[in-house]
Amino acid sequence: MQKLNEKQIIDILYGCAVLGTGGGGNLEDGIKIMEDDFKEGRALYLANLDELPDDAYIATPYQCGAPKALDSKEEEKYQKMPHIGYPSSLLAFRSMEEYLSNNIFAVSSTELGGCNTAEALHVACELGIPIMDADPAGRSVPELQHSTYYVKNKSIAPMTVATDFGEVVIVKNVVNDFRAEEIVRSIAVVSNSMVGVTDHPMLGRDYKEAIIPDAISYAMNIGEVLRREKENRADGQTVATSIAKQFSGKVLFKGKVTSAPWAQKEGFNVGEINLNGISEYSGNKYKIRFKNENLISYCNNKVDVMVPDLICMINKEGNPVTTPNFKVGMELNIFALPAPEIWKTKDGLECFGPKYFGLPVDYVPFN
């Protein structure tokens, strides 16, 4: 196992924020989650798949949210309730161990994102167990069923859902992953918009069949490239170009945001980003449509890149940008990275291709 230092963990989170394609939570929140672990000197180990015993348990903790209530009375009600004082994902994970009557050997991230990956890293630090160098998405994804676990027919249940108020719901059985999505977000709606979840408890042999290997080290390598470029005082365009060049990607556009309308719909941030080109892209327009994560982009109204490929965004300073934190005049450098191969299969595209999101296009990998 590889013991990770603070710099490597920060690199992981920056890389995950790039791979989040706008989703996965705010990077700043993810770094804040890890601050106590850094302060207390807790160790974090990254384990390879061959270090996971076939008969050992692994599970996947994360946070899941819903649109936040605007009613001041609702806010006041939640403020008066008792709070556990630590991430509810940790409570959900501990509750899963209790339900299984078994120690869990390792933690898996649920997706690569600046905040949600930090949830998994923090649980691993707190409990002194490793995080696996693997992931069931290889990027950020909007819904629970957008997972290689689902593609490989691994049960999401049992699930534990925990609130910030110390409540724990154990979902022993669920019809399917789509129903699980509805149940978890419904609990979040009545829990100040956020709950901790642990799902997909399984044995190592099953986990190895269902995930994308080397995903965490992939994110760390991207984060290292970003950090080194910034240490050399590179601008955002240089950062984006370097990442695209080193990881089989493609630079797509450089422009300034002209508008970014969005709304909360059924638990998701849904909208679009419109840009006017600058520098060598002057005179061109670019648009990205998102549902938490970027789904499809258009250059001069012509389809450019689509899910499951990654549409990534770096600002002028060289930092990844998350949805919906866009301002008119913000400079963005847009580039694409290739999707993990499993998402390009027939089953992968049915679950996480453009048609799933109602986009009237067939998947074509970017050139």
Legacy VTK file of the C-alpha trace (Angstrom):
# vtk DataFile Version 3.0
C-alpha trace
ASCII
DATASET POLYDATA
POINTS 367 float
0.000 0.000 0.000
1.123 3.548 -0.684
1.042 6.022 2.190
-0.138 9.356 0.838
1.190 12.688 2.064
-0.800 15.912 2.270
0.453 17.180 -1.091
-0.644 13.974 -2.813
-4.093 14.126 -1.198
-4.531 17.720 -2.356
-3.419 16.645 -5.836
-6.076 13.923 -5.776
-8.791 16.419 -4.906
-7.722 18.891 -7.603
-7.574 16.086 -10.138
-10.996 14.867 -9.046
-12.382 18.399 -9.431
-11.107 18.435 -13.024
-12.643 15.012 -13.657
-15.837 16.189 -11.964
-16.782 18.089 -15.166
-18.579 20.672 -13.035
-20.034 18.195 -10.539
-18.776 16.224 -7.562
-19.090 19.121 -5.119
-16.944 22.170 -4.499
-13.197 21.610 -4.246
-12.948 24.052 -1.332
-15.433 21.955 0.647
-13.433 18.816 -0.076
-10.208 20.365 1.182
-12.025 21.588 4.291
-13.258 18.058 4.994
-9.635 16.861 5.048
-8.298 19.678 7.261
-8.783 17.806 10.544
-7.083 14.745 9.100
-4.087 16.879 8.100
-4.055 18.620 11.478
-4.232 15.359 13.436
-1.661 13.670 11.223
-3.946 10.784 10.317
-2.477 8.362 7.820
-4.120 7.590 4.491
-3.160 4.530 2.478
-3.987 3.888 -1.168
-4.454 0.176 -1.873
-4.122 -1.625 -5.190
-6.765 -4.139 -6.218
-4.415 -7.060 -5.619
-4.153 -5.941 -1.974
-7.918 -6.340 -1.447
-8.703 -9.872 -0.189
-11.426 -11.639 -2.155
-13.347 -12.446 1.032
-13.044 -8.985 2.672
-15.827 -6.404 2.671
-15.623 -3.033 0.955
-18.286 -0.302 0.857
-18.873 3.096 -0.723
-19.608 6.224 1.394
-20.655 9.624 0.025
-22.995 12.575 0.457
-26.185 13.004 -1.528
-28.112 16.281 -1.764
-31.353 17.863 -2.867
-32.478 21.445 -3.557
-32.189 23.527 -0.404
-35.393 24.858 1.133
-35.789 28.623 0.877
-38.305 28.863 3.694
-36.773 30.638 6.713
-38.970 28.607 9.059
-37.499 25.433 7.620
-33.985 26.767 8.147
-34.790 27.690 11.744
-36.248 24.240 12.387
-33.066 22.519 11.231
-30.862 24.873 13.241
-32.684 23.892 16.432
-32.171 20.178 15.892
-29.183 18.353 17.432
-26.186 17.946 15.109
-23.669 15.097 15.202
-20.733 17.424 14.445
-19.017 15.238 11.859
-19.830 14.155 8.282
-22.967 12.042 8.059
-21.198 9.821 5.525
-18.992 8.599 8.380
-22.076 7.766 10.467
-23.557 5.925 7.480
-20.352 3.895 7.037
-20.133 2.955 10.718
-23.794 1.982 10.631
-23.119 -0.290 7.653
-20.390 -2.093 9.586
-22.800 -2.531 12.474
-25.529 -3.848 10.171
-23.164 -6.309 8.466
-21.717 -7.410 11.836
-18.417 -7.348 10.010
-15.433 -5.065 9.745
-15.084 -3.345 6.386
-11.555 -3.745 5.015
-11.449 -0.712 2.717
-13.313 2.293 1.380
-14.271 2.972 -2.229
-15.081 6.392 -3.629
-18.444 6.658 -5.378
-17.253 9.075 -8.068
-14.344 11.387 -8.795
-15.256 14.856 -7.562
-13.613 17.541 -5.463
-15.932 17.021 -2.495
-17.459 13.552 -2.826
-14.072 11.864 -3.168
-12.974 13.748 -0.054
-15.869 12.110 1.824
-14.373 8.695 1.058
-10.821 9.834 1.864
-12.002 11.222 5.203
-13.824 8.027 6.171
-10.668 6.044 5.388
-8.539 8.412 7.507
-10.949 8.401 10.435
-11.240 4.628 10.556
-7.623 3.832 9.701
-8.468 1.711 6.674
-7.239 2.114 3.078
-9.015 3.663 0.140
-8.956 1.592 -3.018
-7.207 2.841 -6.134
-10.413 2.344 -8.112
-13.775 3.995 -8.691
-17.192 2.987 -10.072
-17.519 6.071 -12.299
-14.085 7.396 -13.275
-15.550 10.922 -13.239
-18.518 12.630 -11.562
-22.036 11.505 -12.441
-25.499 12.938 -11.665
-27.433 9.894 -10.406
-26.845 6.812 -8.241
-27.424 4.387 -11.121
-24.679 6.047 -13.171
-22.214 3.555 -11.847
-20.201 0.634 -13.131
-21.725 -1.256 -10.202
-25.042 -0.904 -12.025
-23.554 -1.855 -15.389
-22.060 -4.990 -13.779
-25.287 -5.809 -11.918
-23.948 -5.398 -8.373
-26.657 -4.711 -5.788
-26.801 -1.226 -4.299
-28.509 -2.629 -1.179
-28.258 -2.829 1.707
-27.846 0.918 2.066
-27.450 3.097 5.130
-28.646 6.702 4.976
-27.646 9.065 7.801
-28.662 12.641 8.563
-26.674 15.411 10.232
-29.040 14.974 13.184
-27.874 11.439 13.994
-30.743 9.561 12.380
-29.958 6.400 10.413
-32.201 4.671 7.903
-31.281 1.143 6.808
-32.617 0.174 3.393
-32.378 -3.621 3.405
-33.857 -4.128 -0.048
-34.669 -1.849 -2.954
-36.354 -2.504 -6.298
-33.444 -1.128 -8.334
-30.890 1.680 -8.439
-33.444 4.110 -9.886
-35.686 3.538 -6.879
-32.677 3.924 -4.577
-32.006 7.327 -6.160
-35.571 8.429 -5.391
-35.481 7.143 -1.814
-32.169 8.770 -0.902
-33.037 12.163 -2.398
-36.424 12.072 -0.686
-34.727 11.610 2.682
-32.376 14.476 1.812
-35.350 16.767 1.077
-36.541 16.453 4.703
-32.999 16.571 6.141
-31.805 20.073 5.273
-30.936 18.966 1.744
-28.035 16.618 2.511
-27.542 13.074 3.804
-24.655 10.683 4.139
-24.944 7.350 2.370
-23.040 4.084 2.306
-24.021 1.551 -0.305
-22.792 -1.381 -2.404
-21.269 -3.390 0.438
-19.655 -6.361 -1.262
-16.798 -8.802 -1.104
-13.485 -8.006 -2.716
-13.954 -10.569 -5.473
-17.181 -8.861 -6.570
-15.718 -5.371 -6.306
-12.832 -6.273 -8.602
-15.297 -7.299 -11.306
-17.212 -4.038 -11.199
-14.945 -1.008 -11.038
-12.502 1.142 -12.979
-8.982 0.362 -11.725
-6.284 2.976 -10.972
-8.849 5.800 -10.871
-7.530 7.559 -7.755
-3.921 7.535 -8.984
-5.212 8.864 -12.337
-6.803 11.797 -10.521
-3.609 12.328 -8.495
-1.526 12.452 -11.672
-3.831 15.075 -13.193
-3.695 17.090 -9.985
0.101 16.917 -9.981
0.281 18.280 -13.525
-2.069 21.120 -12.565
-0.049 21.932 -9.425
3.319 21.912 -11.201
2.052 24.176 -13.970
0.678 26.625 -11.399
3.954 26.504 -9.470
5.579 27.612 -12.724
3.071 30.491 -12.877
1.238 29.048 -15.870
-2.116 30.535 -16.833
-5.343 28.583 -17.201
-4.885 27.932 -20.897
-1.464 26.382 -20.306
-2.829 24.234 -17.477
-5.702 22.989 -19.646
-3.394 22.324 -22.591
-0.911 20.389 -20.450
-3.598 18.159 -18.938
-5.187 17.502 -22.322
-1.823 16.694 -23.902
-0.668 14.319 -21.179
-3.958 12.437 -20.738
-5.154 11.824 -24.310
-7.486 14.803 -24.267
-8.252 17.682 -26.586
-8.449 21.445 -26.046
-11.891 22.608 -27.195
-12.343 26.326 -26.539
-11.290 29.445 -24.686
-13.878 32.086 -23.973
-15.707 34.352 -21.558
-19.055 33.525 -20.008
-21.885 35.614 -21.464
-24.673 33.884 -19.528
-25.168 30.792 -17.383
-28.882 30.301 -16.634
-29.705 27.414 -14.326
-32.373 26.113 -11.986
-32.809 23.384 -9.413
-34.979 20.619 -10.837
-35.790 17.370 -9.043
-32.671 17.524 -6.916
-30.225 18.636 -9.616
-28.648 21.856 -10.867
-29.731 22.024 -14.512
-28.708 24.712 -16.982
-26.209 25.837 -19.577
-23.039 27.900 -19.962
-22.684 30.252 -22.926
-19.312 31.652 -23.971
-17.898 34.017 -26.561
-14.490 33.024 -27.866
-11.326 34.976 -27.126
-7.753 34.786 -28.461
-7.612 32.225 -31.266
-11.293 31.395 -30.695
-12.461 34.983 -31.216
-15.650 35.202 -33.283
-16.856 31.741 -32.186
-19.463 30.724 -29.620
-19.586 27.755 -27.282
-22.370 26.274 -25.172
-22.341 23.556 -22.526
-25.489 21.957 -21.121
-25.273 20.426 -17.660
-27.177 18.354 -15.123
-24.812 18.827 -12.180
-22.135 17.532 -14.583
-21.472 18.742 -18.117
-23.419 16.562 -20.552
-22.947 17.996 -24.031
-21.217 20.932 -25.706
-21.769 22.821 -28.933
-19.367 24.938 -30.967
-21.237 27.451 -33.126
-24.425 25.394 -32.562
-22.796 22.175 -33.798
-22.444 19.240 -31.364
-18.843 19.009 -30.195
-18.462 16.608 -27.208
-20.993 14.516 -25.289
-21.278 12.108 -22.364
-19.759 9.808 -21.393
-16.638 11.741 -22.505
-15.576 14.434 -20.059
-16.082 18.153 -20.734
-13.687 19.823 -18.284
-13.296 23.488 -17.302
-10.296 25.431 -16.013
-10.521 29.129 -15.138
-8.049 31.903 -15.933
-6.046 31.140 -12.768
-5.699 27.443 -13.613
-8.312 26.075 -11.210
-11.214 23.714 -11.992
-14.687 25.283 -11.920
-17.777 23.590 -10.508
-21.458 24.051 -11.297
-23.201 26.486 -10.938
-20.394 28.843 -9.906
-20.229 30.837 -13.113
-20.184 34.610 -13.475
-20.587 36.744 -16.564
-17.121 37.660 -17.802
-15.438 34.628 -16.241
-12.742 33.209 -18.511
-12.923 29.454 -19.071
-10.650 27.021 -20.862
-12.629 24.019 -22.062
-11.050 20.662 -22.859
-12.158 17.063 -23.243
-10.825 13.868 -21.674
-11.800 10.362 -22.804
-14.363 8.361 -20.852
-13.300 5.087 -19.237
-13.797 2.264 -21.722
-16.671 0.634 -19.822
-18.886 3.679 -20.494
-18.380 3.237 -24.237
-19.819 -0.279 -24.250
-23.438 -0.963 -25.203
-24.479 -1.394 -21.553
-22.464 1.639 -20.496
-24.042 3.905 -23.094
-27.539 2.701 -22.204
-26.882 3.781 -18.622
-24.799 6.903 -19.208
-24.875 7.890 -22.850
-26.539 10.890 -24.514
-29.808 9.061 -25.186
-30.298 8.418 -21.456
-30.385 12.187 -20.893
-32.822 12.762 -23.741
-30.163 14.192 -26.044
-31.122 13.438 -29.666
-27.638 12.352 -30.763
-25.719 9.111 -31.036
-22.494 8.907 -29.061
-19.433 9.810 -31.082
-16.066 9.965 -29.276
-14.265 13.281 -29.658
-11.344 13.271 -32.105
LINES 1 368
367 0 1 2 3 4 5 6 7 8 9 10 11 12 13 14 15 16 17 18 19 20 21 22 23 24 25 26 27 28 29 30 31 32 33 34 35 36 37 38 39 40 41 42 43 44 45 46 47 48 49 50 51 52 53 54 55 56 57 58 59 60 61 62 63 64 65 66 67 68 69 70 71 72 73 74 75 76 77 78 79 80 81 82 83 84 85 86 87 88 89 90 91 92 93 94 95 96 97 98 99 100 101 102 103 104 105 106 107 108 109 110 111 112 113 114 115 116 117 118 119 120 121 122 123 124 125 126 127 128 129 130 131 132 133 134 135 136 137 138 139 140 141 142 143 144 145 146 147 148 149 150 151 152 153 154 155 156 157 158 159 160 161 162 163 164 165 166 167 168 169 170 171 172 173 174 175 176 177 178 179 180 181 182 183 184 185 186 187 188 189 190 191 192 193 194 195 196 197 198 199 200 201 202 203 204 205 206 207 208 209 210 211 212 213 214 215 216 217 218 219 220 221 222 223 224 225 226 227 228 229 230 231 232 233 234 235 236 237 238 239 240 241 242 243 244 245 246 247 248 249 250 251 252 253 254 255 256 257 258 259 260 261 262 263 264 265 266 267 268 269 270 271 272 273 274 275 276 277 278 279 280 281 282 283 284 285 286 287 288 289 290 291 292 293 294 295 296 297 298 299 300 301 302 303 304 305 306 307 308 309 310 311 312 313 314 315 316 317 318 319 320 321 322 323 324 325 326 327 328 329 330 331 332 333 334 335 336 337 338 339 340 341 342 343 344 345 346 347 348 349 350 351 352 353 354 355 356 357 358 359 360 361 362 363 364 365 366
